[in-house]
Amino acid sequence: MGTLNVRTDEAMETALQALTSGGRSRSEAVRYALLHTYREQMIAQAKADADRLAENPDDQAEMLAIQRFMGVAE
C-alpha cells in the first residue's frame, strides 16, 4: 500500500472536517472521497457509453457480439 501526501487549503480542510465529523479518520475520509469520486466518474462514463450505443445500431450489434463472446449474453 502506498502513501499519499496532500497539501490542503481552507476548502479542503472544511471538506475534511465534514467527512471526519462522523468518526472517520482523515485517511479514511480521503479514501472515501477518492473512491466516491472514481465511482461517480465510472457511472458518468457508463451513461455516456449507453447514450452512444443507443444512438448507433452498429455499436449495439458489436456490443452484443462482445457480450456473447464473453458469455454474458445469449
C-alpha distances in whole Angstrom, upper triangle without the diagonal:
4,7,10,13,16,20,22,25,28,27,23,24,27,24,22,25,26,22,22,26,25,23,19,17,17,13,14,17,15,12,16,18,15,15,19,20,18,20,23,23,23,26,28,27,28,31,32,32,34,37,37,38,40,42,42,44,43,39,40,41,38,36,38,38,34,34,37,35,32,34,33,37,40
4,7,10,13,17,19,23,25,25,21,22,25,23,20,23,25,22,21,25,25,23,20,17,16,12,14,16,14,12,16,17,14,15,19,19,18,20,23,22,23,26,27,27,29,31,32,32,34,37,37,38,40,42,42,44,43,39,40,42,39,36,39,39,36,35,38,37,34,36,35,38,42
4,7,10,13,16,19,22,22,18,19,22,20,18,21,22,20,19,23,23,21,18,15,13,10,13,14,12,11,15,16,14,16,19,19,18,21,23,23,24,27,28,28,30,32,33,33,36,38,38,39,42,43,44,46,45,41,42,44,41,39,41,42,38,38,41,40,37,39,38,41,44
4,6,10,12,16,19,19,15,16,19,18,15,19,20,18,18,22,23,21,17,15,12,10,12,13,10,10,14,14,12,14,17,17,17,20,21,21,22,25,26,26,28,31,31,32,34,36,36,38,40,41,42,44,44,40,41,43,41,38,41,42,38,38,41,40,37,39,38,41,45
4,7,10,13,16,17,13,14,18,17,14,17,20,18,18,21,23,21,18,15,12,10,14,14,11,12,16,15,14,17,19,18,19,22,23,23,25,27,28,28,31,33,33,34,37,38,38,40,42,43,44,47,46,43,44,46,43,41,44,45,41,41,44,43,40,43,41,44,48
4,6,10,13,13,10,11,15,14,12,15,17,16,16,20,21,20,17,15,11,11,14,13,10,12,15,13,13,16,18,17,18,21,21,21,24,26,26,27,29,31,31,33,35,36,37,39,41,42,43,46,45,42,43,45,43,40,43,44,41,41,44,44,41,43,41,44,48
4,7,10,11,9,10,13,13,12,15,17,17,17,20,22,22,19,17,13,13,16,15,12,15,17,15,15,19,20,19,20,23,23,23,26,28,28,29,32,33,33,35,37,38,38,41,43,43,45,48,47,44,45,48,45,43,46,47,44,44,47,47,44,46,44,47,51
4,7,8,5,6,10,10,9,12,14,14,15,17,20,20,18,15,12,13,16,13,11,15,16,14,15,18,19,18,20,23,22,23,26,27,27,28,31,32,32,34,37,37,38,40,42,43,44,47,47,44,45,48,46,43,46,48,44,44,48,47,44,47,44,47,51
4,6,5,6,9,10,10,12,14,15,16,18,21,21,20,18,14,16,18,16,14,18,19,16,17,21,20,19,22,24,23,24,27,28,28,29,32,33,33,35,37,37,38,41,42,43,45,48,48,45,46,49,47,44,47,49,46,46,50,49,47,49,46,49,52
4,5,5,6,9,10,10,12,14,15,16,20,20,19,18,15,17,19,16,15,19,19,17,18,22,21,20,23,25,24,25,28,29,28,31,33,33,34,36,38,38,40,42,43,44,46,49,50,46,47,50,49,46,49,51,48,47,51,51,48,50,48,50,54
4,5,5,6,9,10,11,12,14,15,18,20,18,18,15,17,18,14,14,17,17,14,16,19,18,17,20,22,21,22,25,26,25,27,30,30,30,33,35,34,36,39,40,40,43,45,46,43,43,47,45,43,45,47,45,44,48,48,45,47,44,47,50
4,5,5,6,8,10,10,12,14,17,17,15,14,11,13,14,11,10,14,14,11,13,16,16,15,18,20,19,20,23,24,24,26,28,29,29,32,34,34,35,38,39,40,42,45,45,42,42,46,44,41,44,46,43,42,46,46,43,45,42,45,48
4,5,5,6,9,10,10,12,15,16,14,13,10,13,14,11,11,15,15,13,15,18,18,18,21,23,22,23,26,27,27,29,32,32,33,35,37,37,39,41,42,43,45,48,49,45,46,49,47,44,47,49,46,45,49,49,46,47,45,47,51
4,5,5,6,9,10,11,14,15,14,14,12,15,15,12,13,16,15,13,16,19,18,17,21,22,21,23,26,26,26,29,31,31,32,35,36,36,38,40,41,42,45,47,48,45,45,48,47,44,46,49,46,45,49,49,46,47,45,47,50
4,5,5,6,9,10,13,14,12,13,10,13,13,9,10,13,12,10,13,15,14,14,17,18,18,19,22,23,23,25,27,28,29,31,32,33,35,37,38,39,41,44,45,41,41,45,43,40,43,45,42,41,45,45,42,44,41,43,47
4,5,5,6,8,11,11,10,9,7,10,10,7,8,11,11,9,12,15,14,15,18,19,19,21,23,24,25,27,29,29,31,33,34,35,37,39,40,41,43,46,46,43,43,46,44,41,44,46,43,42,45,45,42,44,41,43,47
4,6,5,6,9,10,10,10,8,12,12,9,11,14,13,13,16,18,17,18,21,22,22,24,26,27,27,30,32,32,33,36,37,38,40,41,42,44,46,48,49,46,46,49,47,44,46,49,46,44,48,48,45,46,44,46,50
4,6,5,8,10,10,11,10,13,12,9,11,14,12,11,15,17,15,16,19,20,20,22,24,24,25,28,29,29,31,34,34,35,37,39,40,41,44,46,47,43,43,47,45,42,44,47,44,42,46,46,43,44,42,44,47
4,6,7,8,7,9,8,10,9,6,8,11,9,9,12,13,12,14,17,17,17,20,22,22,23,26,27,28,29,32,32,33,36,37,38,40,42,44,45,41,41,44,43,40,42,44,41,39,43,43,40,41,38,41,44
4,5,5,5,6,6,9,8,6,9,12,11,11,14,16,15,17,20,20,21,23,25,25,27,29,30,31,33,35,36,37,39,40,41,43,45,47,48,44,44,47,46,42,44,47,44,42,45,46,42,43,41,43,47
4,6,7,9,10,13,12,10,13,15,13,14,18,19,17,19,22,22,23,25,27,27,29,31,32,33,35,37,37,38,41,42,43,45,47,49,50,47,46,49,48,45,46,49,46,44,48,48,45,46,43,45,49
4,6,9,11,13,11,10,14,15,13,14,18,18,17,19,22,21,22,25,26,26,28,31,31,32,34,36,36,38,40,41,42,44,46,48,49,45,45,48,47,43,45,47,44,42,46,46,43,43,40,43,46
4,6,9,11,10,9,13,14,13,15,18,18,18,20,23,23,24,26,28,28,30,32,33,34,36,38,38,40,42,43,44,46,48,50,51,47,46,49,48,44,46,48,45,43,46,47,43,44,41,44,47
4,6,8,6,6,10,10,10,12,14,15,15,17,19,20,21,23,25,25,27,29,30,31,33,35,36,37,39,40,41,44,45,47,48,44,44,46,45,41,43,45,42,40,44,44,40,41,39,41,45
4,5,5,6,9,10,10,12,14,15,16,18,20,21,22,24,26,27,28,30,31,33,34,36,37,39,40,42,43,45,47,48,49,45,45,48,46,43,44,46,43,42,45,45,41,42,40,43,47
4,5,5,6,9,10,10,12,14,15,16,18,20,21,23,24,26,27,29,30,31,33,34,36,37,39,40,42,44,45,47,48,44,44,47,45,42,44,46,42,41,45,44,41,42,40,43,47
4,5,5,6,9,10,11,12,14,15,16,18,20,21,23,24,26,27,29,30,32,33,34,36,37,39,40,42,44,46,46,42,42,45,43,39,42,43,40,39,42,41,38,40,38,41,44
4,5,5,6,9,10,11,12,14,15,16,18,20,21,22,24,26,27,28,30,31,33,34,36,37,39,41,42,44,44,40,40,43,41,38,40,41,38,37,40,40,36,37,35,38,42
4,5,5,6,9,10,10,12,14,15,16,18,20,21,22,24,26,27,28,30,31,33,34,36,37,39,41,43,43,39,39,42,41,37,39,41,38,37,40,40,37,38,36,39,42
4,5,5,6,9,10,11,12,14,15,17,18,20,21,22,24,26,27,28,30,32,33,34,36,38,39,41,42,38,38,41,39,36,38,40,37,36,39,39,36,37,35,38,42
4,5,5,6,8,10,11,12,14,15,16,18,20,21,22,24,26,27,28,30,31,33,34,36,38,39,40,36,36,38,36,33,35,37,34,33,36,36,32,34,32,35,38
4,6,5,6,8,10,10,12,14,15,16,18,20,21,22,24,26,27,28,30,31,33,35,36,38,39,35,35,37,36,32,34,36,33,32,35,35,32,33,31,34,37
4,6,5,6,8,10,10,12,14,15,16,18,20,21,22,24,26,27,29,30,31,33,35,37,37,34,34,37,35,32,34,36,33,32,36,36,33,34,32,34,38
4,5,5,6,9,10,11,12,14,15,16,18,20,21,22,24,26,27,28,30,32,33,35,35,32,32,35,33,30,32,34,31,30,34,33,30,32,30,33,36
4,5,5,6,9,10,10,12,14,15,16,18,20,21,22,24,26,27,28,30,32,33,34,30,30,33,31,27,30,31,28,27,31,31,27,29,27,29,33
4,5,5,6,9,10,11,12,14,15,17,18,20,21,23,24,26,27,29,31,33,33,29,29,32,31,27,30,32,29,28,31,31,28,30,27,29,33
4,5,5,6,9,10,11,12,14,15,16,18,20,21,23,24,26,27,29,31,32,28,28,31,30,27,29,31,28,28,31,31,29,30,28,30,34
4,5,5,6,9,10,11,12,14,15,16,18,20,21,22,24,26,27,29,29,26,26,29,27,24,27,28,25,25,28,28,25,27,25,27,31
4,5,5,6,9,10,10,12,14,15,16,18,20,21,22,24,26,28,28,24,24,27,26,22,25,27,24,23,26,27,24,25,23,25,28
4,5,5,6,9,10,11,12,14,15,16,18,20,21,23,25,27,28,24,24,27,26,23,25,28,25,24,28,28,26,27,24,26,30
4,5,5,6,9,10,10,12,14,15,16,18,20,21,23,25,26,22,22,25,24,21,24,26,23,23,27,27,24,26,24,26,29
4,5,5,6,9,10,10,12,14,15,16,18,20,21,23,23,20,20,23,21,18,21,23,20,19,23,23,21,23,20,22,26
4,5,5,6,9,10,10,12,14,15,16,18,20,22,23,19,19,22,21,18,20,23,20,19,23,24,22,23,20,21,25
4,5,5,6,9,10,11,12,14,15,17,19,21,22,19,19,22,21,18,21,24,22,21,25,26,24,25,22,23,27
4,5,5,6,9,10,10,12,14,15,17,19,19,16,16,20,18,16,19,21,18,18,22,23,21,23,20,21,25
4,5,5,6,9,10,10,12,14,15,17,18,14,14,17,16,13,16,18,16,15,19,20,18,20,17,18,22
4,5,5,6,9,10,10,12,14,17,18,15,14,18,18,15,17,20,18,18,21,23,21,23,19,20,23
4,5,5,6,9,10,11,13,15,16,13,14,17,17,14,17,20,18,18,22,23,22,24,21,21,24
4,5,5,6,9,10,11,13,13,10,11,14,13,11,14,16,15,15,18,19,18,20,18,18,21
4,5,5,6,9,10,12,13,10,9,13,13,11,13,16,15,14,18,19,19,20,17,16,19
4,5,5,6,9,11,13,11,11,15,15,13,15,18,18,18,21,22,22,23,21,20,22
4,5,5,7,10,11,8,9,13,13,11,14,17,16,17,20,21,21,23,20,20,22
4,5,5,7,8,6,6,9,10,8,11,13,13,14,16,18,18,20,17,16,19
4,6,7,10,8,7,11,12,11,12,16,16,16,18,21,21,22,19,18,20
4,7,9,8,9,12,13,13,15,17,18,19,21,23,23,24,22,21,22
4,5,5,7,9,10,11,13,15,16,17,19,20,21,23,21,19,21
4,5,5,6,9,10,11,12,14,15,17,18,20,21,19,17,18
4,5,5,6,9,10,11,12,14,15,17,19,20,19,17,18
4,5,5,6,9,10,10,12,14,15,16,18,17,15,17
4,5,5,6,9,10,10,12,14,15,16,15,13,14
4,5,5,6,9,10,11,12,14,15,14,12,13
4,5,5,6,9,10,11,12,14,14,12,14
4,5,5,6,9,10,10,12,11,10,12
4,5,5,6,9,10,10,9,7,9
4,5,5,6,9,10,10,8,10
4,5,5,6,9,9,9,11
4,5,5,6,5,5,8
4,5,5,6,5,6
4,5,8,8,9
4,6,8,10
4,6,7
4,7
4
